[in-house]
């Protein structure tokens, strides 16, 4: 068994154990609909439905999403990521905060693809260290550094940054959130940079104070998509997102 497989299984098992032993601090489930017309690799137009789940436990956190895409040729693709992290500060009982760093975590991710993109099914396993950050004006911010064991490419290294910035114009509420993935080049693939940001307006508050319905757009800049040199994506997709 590869070390990353072992690490991912340990992280998942530990997260499940912590979930049983400790109450959930918070959790969130959402569904998003996207439509864009400037995709690379396959047809340019894509309709995507995304289910997301995020939870914070005392000793861990977990993020999961699954994308189901339908392209202009009615081809379907499903991709998901499962990312459990274990808080070293909570587990050790020591305060690991220093400077802008709030906590240090063991970070793992399982990536799975099934469908027409790359015409292959694959599983990638990632493990490394994560840092939760205290940055002014952000709702959340983190950076993770991974060693990646890839199924169909040479192994590489990846940095992932996540962020969320809420703001207001008058009484209207907005949220800008997203991620930046950067991975190293290896013998069989180019270095990738995927910077995806969602710009959202809270329309739900005009229905009821507790309704979390967002509308807006997603901007995706993906250089050397899938590690293919020169395949650069710059897409803007219409977005509707509902939090349950």
N, C-alpha and C positions, 0 to 999 in steps of 0.2 A: 504493500500500500504506500502510495506517495505520501510524503510528509504533509503536503497541503491537504490531501484528503483526510488524513488523521487529524490535522489541526481544525479543519472545518467541522468534522464530526464532534470533536471535543467542544468546540465553541457552541455548536447547536445543542449538544447535550447539556452543557453548563447553563446555557440560556434557559432551556426548558426546566432545569432543576431550580434555577433562581425564580422563574415565573411561578412555580408551585410553592416555593418557600416564602416568597415576598409578594406583597400586593403590587399591582401595576400602578405606577405613579401617574402615567397618562397613556392614552392610546388614541390613534386616529385612523380612520378608514375613509378612502375617497375613490371616486370614479371620475375619469377624465376622458373627454372626447376631443380628438385633434383631426384637422384636415389641412394638408399642405400639398403644394404642387411643384416643389423644387428639390426633390430627393435625388440622391445618387445611388447607384447600384440597383438595378431593377427599374421599374417605371417611375416617372417623376412624381406622380400623384399618389398619395397614401392617405387612408383613413385609419386612425389608430384609436383603440379603446384601451385605457390603462387603469388597472386596479392597483392601489397602493395601500400598504399598511405600515404604520410606524408605532412603536411603543417604547416607553422608558420604564425600566424596572430599577430596583434599588441597586443591583450589582451589574446591570447590563442594559443594553438597548438593542433594538432590532429594526431593520428596515427591509421591506419586501415590496417589489413591484413586478407586474407582469404586463407586457405589451402584446396586444393582438392586432396585427395589421392586415389590411386588405388593400391591394394595389389596383391600378387601372386595368389589369388583366384578370382580376378576380383571384389572384394568387394570395394565399394566406401565409402569415409568418407569426410565430409566437416566440417571445423572448422573455426571460425573467432573471432577476437578481435577488438573492437572499443574502443579507449582510448583518449578521450578529456581531456585536462587540461586547467585550467584558471590561468593566471599569477596574483598573488596578488600584485606584484610590479607594473605592468602596470595598473591594475584596481585602485589601491589606489594612484598611482602617487608618491609612495615612493620608494626609493632605498632600496631594501631588501638584497643587496649583503653584505656578510661578510665572511672573510676567503676564502675557496675554493667555497663557495656557490654564484652563480650568481643571482638566483631568487628562490622564494618560490611559489608553485602552489597548487591549489586544483586538486587532481588527481582522475580520475574515469576510470573504465574499465568495459565493457560488454563482457563476454565470451559466445559463443554459439557453441554447438556441435550437429551435426546431422549425424548419420551413424553408422557403425559397432563398432567403438571403444567404449568400455563399453556397447555396445548394447543399448544405451539410448540417447535420446535427452535431453540436459540440457542448462540452462541459469544461469550463475554466475554473480553477480554484486559486484563490488569492489569500495571502496571509501577511500580516505585518503589524505595524503600530499606528495608532490613531491618537489625535489630540483634539479635544474640544476647546474652543477658543472663546474668549470674552472680548468681543470687538464692539465698540460703541455703535449704536443705532441698528445692530443686527438682532434678529429674533433668535437665530442660531448660526453657528459657524464651526466648521471642523476641517481638518486635513488628515488624510490617511496615506501612509506609504506602504506599498505592497510588493512582495515577490509574487509573480504570476506564473503558474504552470498551465500552459495552453494546450488544448487538444490538437489543433490543426496548424499551429504556428510554433516557432521557437519560443521558449520561455523568455519573459522580459520583466521589467519593473514598471510600476504605475504609481502615480500620485493622483489622489482624488480630493478635490476641495468642494465643500458644500456650503451654502449660505442662504439666508433669508432676511430680507430687509423690508419691514412694514413702514408705510408712511401715509400721510393724509393730505388731501387737498380740500380745505374747508371741512365739511362733515363727511366727505367721501373717503373710504378706506381702500388702500391698495397694498399689494404684496408683490415684491420681486424676489423670486427664489430660483435656485438652480444648482448646477454642478459644473465642474471642470475636471475632465480626465486627461492626463498626459501620460503617455507610455513611451518607453525607450525603443529605439530602432534595433533590430537584430538582423542576422544574415538573410532571413527570408521575408522580412517585412519592414516597412518604413515606420518612423516615429509617428504616433497619432496624437492629435489634440481635438477633444470634443468638448465644446463649451456650449451648454444648453441652458437658457434662461426663460422662465415664464414671467410674464408681466400681466398681473391680474387685478381686476376691480371687484370688490365685494358687493355684488348686486343683491345678494341674499338679504342684507340688512333692511332693504326696502320692502321685503316680503314679511319678515318677522325678525326680531332681535337675535334669535338663535339660528336662523337659516344661514348656512355657509355655502352659498352659491357664487362661484367666481366666473367671470367671463374676461377674455383678453386674448393674448397670443403667446406662442412659444417661438423663440428664435434659436435656431441650431446652427452653430459653426463647427464643422467636422472636417479637419484637414487630414488627408491621407486616410480616408474612411476604410476601416477594416485592415489598415496597414498597407493599402494599395497606393503606391507613390503617385501623386498628382490627382487623385480622386478627392476633390474638395467639395463639400456640401455647405450651402448657405441657404437655409430654408426658414420661412416664416409660416407658421401654422395657426389657424384659428383655433381657439381653445374654449371649452366649457368644462368646469370642474365643480363637483359637488362633494362636500364632506358630510358623512353620516354622523 
